[in-house]
Amino acid sequence: MHRLSALICAAALAFSASAAETFEVGKGAFLLNGKPFVIKAAEVHYPRIPEAYWEHRIQMCKALGMNTLCLYVF
């Protein structure tokens, strides 16, 4: 479970936002700071990735333009 916690913390840091920002559901769209926001998600099956590569995979997702990371917990 410690490894999962480390992955979640790393993902949160990689995709973190400023505390002053807002995220809400608008009419037909998500809003980030009052502006329409498209969620671009990547899914990571962490048990299938060696722990040494977790941070690299998170950085790769971010480099591909992903702004959300989904984790499937087996």
N, C-alpha and C positions, 0 to 999 in steps of 0.2 A: 504494500500500500504506500510505502514511503516513496517508491519510484513514481507512482502515479501522481502523488502530491507534487513532486519535483517537476513533472511534465506539465501539470496544470499551472503551476507558478510560472514556469518558463513561458508558457503560452500567454498567460495573462500579461506578463511583462512585454512580450513581443508585440502584442496587440493592444496595449494599454492606451487609455485616453486621459486627457487632463480632467481633474476633478471639477472644473468649471463647466465642462461640456454637458449637454443634455441629450438624451435619447428617448424618443417617445413614438407611439403609434399615431399616425395621422389618418386622414380619410384616404384610404387606398394606398398608403405609402408609409414607410418608416421615416422619421425625421431625426436628423442629427443637427443639433443647434438650430432647429427650426427649418432646416433645408432638407429636401428629399435625399434619401440615402439608400443605396442598393447594397444588400448584403451579398458578398462574394465569399463563399465558404469552401474550405478544404476539409476533408475528413481524414483523420489519422488513426490507424489501428496500431497503437503504441506497442502491444505485445509482439507484433510482427517486425518491429524495427529495433535493432540493437540499441541499448541505452546510450551508447557513445554517440549515436547519430541523431538523437532526439532534437537537440538544439539546432543542428544543421537543417533538419527537415522543417522545423518551424520557420527558420530564416528563409528557406526555399519557398515556402508557402507565401510568406510576406513579399518576397521578390517577384512572385508571379501575380501579385496584385490582390491576394486574398486579404480580407479584413476580418474574417471570422474563422476560427478553428474548431471543428467538431471532433470530439473524442468518443469513440465507441468503447464502452467498458464491458469487457467480456464477462 
